[in-house]
Amino acid sequence: MLVQPERSEAVLSAVTGKTVLPVTTHAMSGLGTTVSDYRSSCPGATIGEGLAVKGEEVRDAGADVESWLLCTGLLQ
């Protein structure tokens, strides 16, 4: 979710005080500017550790996703 502040006041207020964990697919850039984009788009939110999965590896990314979920505390 890339939040456009001028169009999404409800979303901005919904993420204030929350932790946002960026997840993206990519060709070569990893997280690229995703974290900085989220920081500027979601002021008031804490931007946590993100996950970037190479597009052609999505089908086989289960172990990476599970590891990320464990690391972030979303899966125990």
Secondary structure as GFF3:
##gff-version 3
##sequence-region A 1 76
A	DSSP	three_ten_helix	5	7	.	.	.	ID=ss1
A	DSSP	alpha_helix	9	15	.	.	.	ID=ss2
A	DSSP	beta_strand	19	20	.	.	.	ID=ss3
A	DSSP	beta_strand	23	26	.	.	.	ID=ss4
A	DSSP	alpha_helix	34	41	.	.	.	ID=ss5
A	DSSP	beta_strand	46	47	.	.	.	ID=ss6
A	DSSP	beta_strand	51	54	.	.	.	ID=ss7
A	DSSP	three_ten_helix	55	60	.	.	.	ID=ss8
A	DSSP	alpha_helix	62	72	.	.	.	ID=ss9
###
